[in-house]
Amino acid sequence: TASLSADSQVHWERPSAKPRAKQSSWYRAASAEVELTAYMLMTSLSGPEKDLGRASEMVNWLSRQQNPYGGFSSTTDTVVALQSLAKYAEATFSDARDVTVTVRSQTGVQEFHVDKTNRLLLQKASLPDIPGDYTLTASGSGCVYVQTVLRYNVPPPRSDAAFAVRVEVKPDQCPGESVKKLQYTGSRAQSNMAIVEVKLLSGFIPVKSSVRELEKNKVIQRSDISMDMVTLYLNELKHESVHLPFMVEQDIEVKNLKPATVKVYDYYETEQVPDIPNSLHRQLPDGQLPDIQNPSG
């Protein structure tokens, strides 16, 4: 791994990390990098002499990766990152804090006051002028975390898929197995743990015994089954095609069925999920049962 420093921020990257495709208008760190940096933060705070200056640079970077709901890219990196941030908060805790944060725009002023009576309370307000110019100032003594969130939709550009998916669909009924084929097509020899999410058509449910049968395959780590979704966790996917057949049955007749999807992604490289209908997201035609083969890698 290598540490990268810029703008009072420090984080770690893997030397073998694949350059990110320009899939969005903002920088998004890989899950593995968040986890690496979080572990380095906990390490720096575990010794008898804590390097709080260095730790604060890691915290600056980690905080910028946090989404509006407090999480990160995956369950694993969220757990580790929150644990490291909590350890930093413990190391820098001060009971004497009284901070006023003022947000100004051309149309008004919004103030947030933080003291020991409300320091655990999330305070938020809408910024009505979009686009607009805002200035933020803080006064007092203490440390507060300020995050701004802007939501908008922009269709991402097409990119090379890291996985190939083929879903065979049988009309009307599925007396036998439904089949899906998964294959890793990325630049590495194999993927990390891969997730396959199979969304079922309305009115159809998975045959649980056929899904559990898949767990006998050494590729499958475990499976989760709900009324309208089957999620498969694969240890890894290689360049050889993997067949993952299971069965579904019609529980309720539904008219005017809408398409369902199959989604495959790398647990630690979530940015490798392109929005390409004929690769990672395969639509299931109206009125037909999905022949469920799950290509993950």
GUKE-555858 format. One record per residue (C-alpha): x, z, y; residue in three letters. Coordinates in steps of 0.02 Angstrom, whole numbers, plus 50000, padded with zeros to 5 digits. Layout:
residues N
XZYALA ...
This chain:
residues 297
500005000050000THR 500504997950183ALA 499985007750336SER 499414998250490LEU 499365005750665SER 498504999450822ALA 497535006850968ASP 497795025050913SER 497145020650740GLN 497995021050570VAL 497355014550403HIS 498045008450237TRP 497854991550153GLU 498334984849983ARG 499724971949987PRO 498714961049868SER 497134961849973ALA 496354944749995LYS 496214938850177PRO 494444941150236ARG 493354926150263ALA 492524925250432LYS 490804930050369GLN 490234940750514SER 490524943350699SER 491294960550675TRP 492744967750576TYR 492224975850413ARG 493514985050311ALA 493524983650122ALA 492854998550027SER 494545001249944ALA 495395002750114GLU 494155015850172VAL 494465025750013GLU 496365023950028LEU 496375029950208THR 495215044550168ALA 496375050450030TYR 497865049050147MET 496925059350277LEU 496575073150151MET 498395072850098THR 499005074850277SER 497855089950298LEU 498315098450134SER 500095104150170GLY 500625120350256PRO 501035110550415GLU 499595099150459LYS 499995083650562ASP 498405083650666LEU 499045069950781GLY 499275057950637ARG 497655063850558ALA 496685060250718SER 497265042050711GLU 496565040550534MET 494945048750591VAL 494815036250734ASN 494915021850611TRP 493755029450481LEU 492435033450612SER 492395015250664ARG 491975010050486GLN 490485021950474GLN 488775013850480ASN 487305020250585PRO 486645030250437TYR 488255040050412GLY 488865030450259GLY 490185017350226PHE 490265002150109SER 489895010449941SER 489435027049864THR 491225030549811THR 492075027449978ASP 490675036650069THR 490945052349965VAL 492835052249990VAL 492745047650175ALA 491475061150216LEU 492515073850120GLN 494065069250220SER 493125069750387LEU 492425086750342ALA 494185092950304LYS 494775086650473TYR 493295095050560ALA 493755111350474GLU 495575109850530ALA 495115106350712THR 493615117850727PHE 493415127450889SER 491965138950926ASP 492145136551113ALA 491425119551152ARG 490305113851292ASP 490275095151323VAL 489145084151428THR 489125065451389VAL 488395054251524THR 487865036151494VAL 487565025751649ARG 486845008351673SER 486094998751818GLN 484365005151772THR 484685023651741GLY 485685038451679VAL 485565047251511GLN 486425064051477GLU 486825072751313PHE 487355090851314HIS 488255098251163VAL 488655116651142ASP 488735129150999LYS 486825130450991THR 486545112050953ASN 488225105250893ARG 487485100550722LEU 485995091650799LEU 486015072650807LEU 485535066750981GLN 485115048651016LYS 484285037451145ALA 483865019051161SER 484875007951277LEU 483544996451350PRO 484624983651440ASP 485274971151312ILE 486374963051366PRO 486944975751494GLY 488424985451562ASP 488565003651513TYR 489865016751556THR 490135032851460LEU 490985048351528THR 491245065551451ALA 491585082051538SER 491885099751477GLY 492885106351330SER 492715101251149GLY 492615086051035CYS 491055075451008VAL 490715059650910TYR 489855045351001VAL 489255029650913GLN 488355014450983THR 487325003250869VAL 486804985350905LEU 485734976250777ARG 485464957550773TYR 485314943450646ASN 486534929050634VAL 486554917550480PRO 488274919650400PRO 489304904050366PRO 489454897550190ARG 490984903750096SER 491764901849925ASP 490894912849798ALA 491914925049695ALA 490624924249555PHE 489654910649467ALA 487894914249407VAL 486764903949297ARG 484994909749262VAL 483974901049128GLU 482104901749159VAL 480774899549025LYS 479024894349078PRO 477474905049053ASP 478104916648916GLN 479744923048850CYS 479514926248663PRO 481374928348637GLY 482824933348745GLU 483074928548924SER 484864924148962VAL 486054924849109LYS 487844919149118LYS 489114927349232LEU 490874922249275GLN 492204928049397TYR 492884913549500THR 493994922949623GLY 495864921749647SER 496334937149544ARG 496464938249354ALA 494904948949351GLN 493694957649466SER 493504976149498ASN 491914984549435MET 490514972049463ALA 488694975449500ILE 487284964049442VAL 485584966749524GLU 484164957249442VAL 482574957549545LYS 481044953749438LEU 479554943149486LEU 478004952749538SER 476994958149388GLY 478454957449266PHE 479384972349194ILE 480984973449092PRO 480944977348906VAL 481994993248912LYS 482604992248732SER 483354975048762SER 484244981148919VAL 484934996448828ARG 485544984948691GLU 486704977048820LEU 487644993448836GLU 488404990148665LYS 489404976448751ASN 491084983648804LYS 490924974648969VAL 489404985049018ILE 489765002449084GLN 487955007549109ARG 486255000949165SER 484875006849280ASP 483075001349252ILE 481625002449373SER 479924994149376MET 480534978749471ASP 482434979249458MET 483774979549325VAL 485514984749383THR 487024982149270LEU 488724990049302TYR 490124979849225LEU 491874986849202ASN 492604970249257GLU 492334951549246LEU 493624938649202LYS 493634919849216HIS 492794918049046GLU 490904916849053SER 489944932448999VAL 488194931048923HIS 487014945648956LEU 485304942248879PRO 483814953948898PHE 481934952248892MET 480534954149018VAL 478664954448992GLU 477164951449102GLN 476274967649141ASP 475064961649276ILE 474524943949317GLU 475014939949495VAL 474544923749584LYS 475634914549709ASN 477244922449647LEU 478684923049769LYS 480464919649714PRO 481554933849651ALA 483444934849659THR 484974938949556VAL 486404946649653LYS 488184949249591VAL 489564957849688TYR 491224966749671ASP 491004985549696TYR 492594987149800TYR 492554969949882GLU 490774969149945THR 491244955850072GLU 491424943849924GLN 489534942149915VAL 489154925349997PRO 487374920450040ASP 487394904549936ILE 485784900849841PRO 486644891349700ASN 488014904049669SER 487754922649694LEU 485914922549736HIS 484914912449611ARG 483054910649650GLN 481834911649507LEU 480474898249520PRO 478674902949550ASP 477624906249397GLY 479074906649276GLN 479944920549183LEU 481754923049223PRO 482864919649075ASP 484014933549121ILE 485844930249100GLN 486894940849211ASN 488504933649276PRO 489494946949360SER 491304948049400GLY 
